[in-house]
Amino acid sequence: MSKEKSKTSPPPSTDGPPELVGKLEGLDNAVGAAEHAFVAISLFSLIAVGTYQFLASRIFGANDTWPFETLRYLVFFCAMGGASLSAQKGRMISMDFLSRKLGPKKRVVLRILVAGFVIFACILLYKGGMYVRATTGDEEYELIPPAVALMALPIGAILIAFHYLLHAICDLLYLSAGQLPPEEDGPVAH
């Protein structure tokens, strides 16, 4: 009986990950490094402009409008950059309450299904972001045109979908090779 069972479902391979997985993970890490740098620069700029605005208005009495405009968009850039970086790290959406009750293979399938849902949501987010950008009125600006600043939403949606797609492809490659992908770090139920 056990011989028949082994014929229908081969044991998981103990070989390393499929070759393409390493290349996809390298690409994912490279994009993640660029996102990390972008978020760091955006956060540093947010702090610098906020400090300038505070000092200029409180100490020197200057009431420039460009810092308010810049701060508004830098917060948006930080949020979307942080969301895409979170997706790259696999920390954005998790089904922990359900996945703890599932076996390893079913957890991988659940991750793939969640990735499909997130990619669909990102398509909607992209379309919505492009609509908002296209319908932006002729708002006056000093430094950053709103049409440029509002590209953060569609670009963020593309990056989030990109990371989830790469992760789902890697999971599928592992499954097709008869292996289970390494478990992602996350909260552990005790």
VOVOMI-352712 format. One record per residue (C-alpha): residue number from 1; residue in three letters; x, y, z. Coordinates in steps of 0.2 Angstrom, whole numbers, plus 5000, padded with zeros to 4 digits. Layout:
// residues N
[NUM; 'ALA'; [X; Y; Z]]
...
// end
This chain:
// residues 190
[1; 'MET'; [5000; 5000; 5000]]
[2; 'SER'; [5014; 5012; 5004]]
[3; 'LYS'; [5022; 5008; 4987]]
[4; 'GLU'; [5007; 5013; 4978]]
[5; 'LYS'; [5006; 5029; 4988]]
[6; 'SER'; [5024; 5034; 4984]]
[7; 'LYS'; [5020; 5031; 4965]]
[8; 'THR'; [5006; 5043; 4965]]
[9; 'SER'; [5014; 5057; 4976]]
[10; 'PRO'; [5033; 5057; 4975]]
[11; 'PRO'; [5041; 5063; 4991]]
[12; 'PRO'; [5047; 5081; 4991]]
[13; 'SER'; [5064; 5084; 4984]]
[14; 'THR'; [5078; 5088; 4996]]
[15; 'ASP'; [5087; 5097; 4982]]
[16; 'GLY'; [5089; 5116; 4983]]
[17; 'PRO'; [5076; 5128; 4976]]
[18; 'PRO'; [5072; 5128; 4958]]
[19; 'GLU'; [5085; 5138; 4948]]
[20; 'LEU'; [5073; 5151; 4942]]
[21; 'VAL'; [5068; 5155; 4960]]
[22; 'GLY'; [5085; 5161; 4964]]
[23; 'LYS'; [5085; 5173; 4949]]
[24; 'LEU'; [5067; 5179; 4954]]
[25; 'GLU'; [5072; 5182; 4972]]
[26; 'GLY'; [5087; 5192; 4966]]
[27; 'LEU'; [5076; 5203; 4956]]
[28; 'ASP'; [5064; 5205; 4970]]
[29; 'ASN'; [5078; 5209; 4982]]
[30; 'ALA'; [5086; 5222; 4970]]
[31; 'VAL'; [5069; 5231; 4967]]
[32; 'GLY'; [5067; 5230; 4986]]
[33; 'ALA'; [5084; 5238; 4989]]
[34; 'ALA'; [5079; 5252; 4977]]
[35; 'GLU'; [5062; 5254; 4987]]
[36; 'HIS'; [5072; 5255; 5003]]
[37; 'ALA'; [5083; 5269; 4997]]
[38; 'PHE'; [5068; 5278; 4990]]
[39; 'VAL'; [5059; 5277; 5007]]
[40; 'ALA'; [5074; 5282; 5016]]
[41; 'ILE'; [5077; 5297; 5005]]
[42; 'SER'; [5058; 5302; 5006]]
[43; 'LEU'; [5058; 5300; 5025]]
[44; 'PHE'; [5074; 5311; 5027]]
[45; 'SER'; [5067; 5324; 5015]]
[46; 'LEU'; [5051; 5324; 5025]]
[47; 'ILE'; [5060; 5327; 5041]]
[48; 'ALA'; [5071; 5340; 5033]]
[49; 'VAL'; [5057; 5350; 5025]]
[50; 'GLY'; [5047; 5349; 5041]]
[51; 'THR'; [5061; 5356; 5051]]
[52; 'TYR'; [5064; 5370; 5038]]
[53; 'GLN'; [5046; 5374; 5038]]
[54; 'PHE'; [5045; 5375; 5057]]
[55; 'LEU'; [5061; 5385; 5059]]
[56; 'ALA'; [5056; 5397; 5045]]
[57; 'SER'; [5039; 5400; 5051]]
[58; 'ARG'; [5042; 5401; 5070]]
[59; 'ILE'; [5059; 5409; 5071]]
[60; 'PHE'; [5061; 5419; 5055]]
[61; 'GLY'; [5042; 5423; 5051]]
[62; 'ALA'; [5043; 5416; 5033]]
[63; 'ASN'; [5027; 5408; 5027]]
[64; 'ASP'; [5032; 5400; 5011]]
[65; 'THR'; [5019; 5388; 5004]]
[66; 'TRP'; [5030; 5376; 4995]]
[67; 'PRO'; [5035; 5366; 5011]]
[68; 'PHE'; [5016; 5362; 5014]]
[69; 'GLU'; [5015; 5356; 4997]]
[70; 'THR'; [5031; 5346; 4998]]
[71; 'LEU'; [5026; 5338; 5015]]
[72; 'ARG'; [5009; 5333; 5008]]
[73; 'TYR'; [5017; 5324; 4994]]
[74; 'LEU'; [5032; 5317; 5004]]
[75; 'VAL'; [5020; 5308; 5016]]
[76; 'PHE'; [5011; 5301; 5001]]
[77; 'PHE'; [5028; 5295; 4994]]
[78; 'CYS'; [5033; 5287; 5010]]
[79; 'ALA'; [5017; 5278; 5012]]
[80; 'MET'; [5017; 5270; 4995]]
[81; 'GLY'; [5035; 5266; 4996]]
[82; 'GLY'; [5033; 5258; 5013]]
[83; 'ALA'; [5018; 5248; 5006]]
[84; 'SER'; [5028; 5242; 4992]]
[85; 'LEU'; [5043; 5238; 5003]]
[86; 'SER'; [5031; 5229; 5015]]
[87; 'ALA'; [5025; 5218; 5000]]
[88; 'GLN'; [5043; 5214; 4995]]
[89; 'LYS'; [5046; 5208; 5013]]
[90; 'GLY'; [5030; 5198; 5013]]
[91; 'ARG'; [5023; 5208; 5028]]
[92; 'MET'; [5008; 5216; 5019]]
[93; 'ILE'; [4994; 5204; 5020]]
[94; 'SER'; [4994; 5189; 5030]]
[95; 'MET'; [4980; 5176; 5034]]
[96; 'ASP'; [4988; 5170; 5050]]
[97; 'PHE'; [4972; 5166; 5058]]
[98; 'LEU'; [4968; 5153; 5045]]
[99; 'SER'; [4985; 5148; 5039]]
[100; 'ARG'; [4990; 5142; 5057]]
[101; 'LYS'; [4977; 5128; 5055]]
[102; 'LEU'; [4983; 5122; 5038]]
[103; 'GLY'; [4997; 5111; 5033]]
[104; 'PRO'; [5012; 5117; 5024]]
[105; 'LYS'; [5006; 5114; 5007]]
[106; 'LYS'; [4989; 5121; 5010]]
[107; 'ARG'; [4998; 5137; 5017]]
[108; 'VAL'; [5008; 5139; 5001]]
[109; 'VAL'; [4992; 5137; 4991]]
[110; 'LEU'; [4983; 5150; 5002]]
[111; 'ARG'; [4998; 5162; 4999]]
[112; 'ILE'; [4996; 5160; 4980]]
[113; 'LEU'; [4977; 5164; 4982]]
[114; 'VAL'; [4980; 5179; 4992]]
[115; 'ALA'; [4993; 5185; 4980]]
[116; 'GLY'; [4980; 5184; 4966]]
[117; 'PHE'; [4968; 5194; 4976]]
[118; 'VAL'; [4981; 5207; 4980]]
[119; 'ILE'; [4986; 5208; 4962]]
[120; 'PHE'; [4967; 5211; 4957]]
[121; 'ALA'; [4966; 5224; 4971]]
[122; 'CYS'; [4982; 5233; 4964]]
[123; 'ILE'; [4974; 5233; 4946]]
[124; 'LEU'; [4959; 5242; 4954]]
[125; 'LEU'; [4971; 5254; 4964]]
[126; 'TYR'; [4981; 5258; 4948]]
[127; 'LYS'; [4966; 5262; 4938]]
[128; 'GLY'; [4959; 5273; 4952]]
[129; 'GLY'; [4976; 5281; 4954]]
[130; 'MET'; [4977; 5285; 4936]]
[131; 'TYR'; [4959; 5292; 4936]]
[132; 'VAL'; [4963; 5303; 4951]]
[133; 'ARG'; [4978; 5309; 4942]]
[134; 'ALA'; [4969; 5313; 4926]]
[135; 'THR'; [4955; 5322; 4935]]
[136; 'THR'; [4966; 5333; 4945]]
[137; 'GLY'; [4961; 5351; 4943]]
[138; 'ASP'; [4972; 5365; 4938]]
[139; 'GLU'; [4978; 5367; 4956]]
[140; 'GLU'; [4991; 5380; 4958]]
[141; 'TYR'; [5008; 5373; 4964]]
[142; 'GLU'; [5025; 5380; 4967]]
[143; 'LEU'; [5036; 5365; 4966]]
[144; 'ILE'; [5028; 5349; 4962]]
[145; 'PRO'; [5014; 5347; 4950]]
[146; 'PRO'; [5000; 5337; 4957]]
[147; 'ALA'; [4999; 5326; 4941]]
[148; 'VAL'; [5017; 5321; 4945]]
[149; 'ALA'; [5015; 5319; 4963]]
[150; 'LEU'; [4999; 5308; 4961]]
[151; 'MET'; [5010; 5295; 4951]]
[152; 'ALA'; [5014; 5288; 4968]]
[153; 'LEU'; [4998; 5279; 4969]]
[154; 'PRO'; [4999; 5270; 4952]]
[155; 'ILE'; [5017; 5266; 4954]]
[156; 'GLY'; [5015; 5260; 4971]]
[157; 'ALA'; [5001; 5248; 4965]]
[158; 'ILE'; [5012; 5242; 4951]]
[159; 'LEU'; [5027; 5238; 4963]]
[160; 'ILE'; [5015; 5229; 4976]]
[161; 'ALA'; [5008; 5218; 4962]]
[162; 'PHE'; [5025; 5215; 4955]]
[163; 'HIS'; [5031; 5208; 4972]]
[164; 'TYR'; [5016; 5198; 4975]]
[165; 'LEU'; [5017; 5191; 4957]]
[166; 'LEU'; [5036; 5186; 4960]]
[167; 'HIS'; [5032; 5178; 4976]]
[168; 'ALA'; [5017; 5168; 4969]]
[169; 'ILE'; [5028; 5162; 4954]]
[170; 'CYS'; [5042; 5156; 4966]]
[171; 'ASP'; [5029; 5147; 4976]]
[172; 'LEU'; [5022; 5139; 4961]]
[173; 'LEU'; [5040; 5134; 4955]]
[174; 'TYR'; [5043; 5126; 4972]]
[175; 'LEU'; [5027; 5116; 4971]]
[176; 'SER'; [5030; 5111; 4953]]
[177; 'ALA'; [5047; 5104; 4958]]
[178; 'GLY'; [5039; 5094; 4972]]
[179; 'GLN'; [5046; 5105; 4985]]
[180; 'LEU'; [5039; 5116; 4999]]
[181; 'PRO'; [5046; 5134; 4999]]
[182; 'PRO'; [5054; 5140; 5015]]
[183; 'GLU'; [5042; 5146; 5028]]
[184; 'GLU'; [5041; 5165; 5029]]
[185; 'ASP'; [5045; 5173; 5045]]
[186; 'GLY'; [5030; 5179; 5054]]
[187; 'PRO'; [5021; 5179; 5070]]
[188; 'VAL'; [5021; 5162; 5079]]
[189; 'ALA'; [5006; 5156; 5089]]
[190; 'HIS'; [5011; 5148; 5105]]
// end
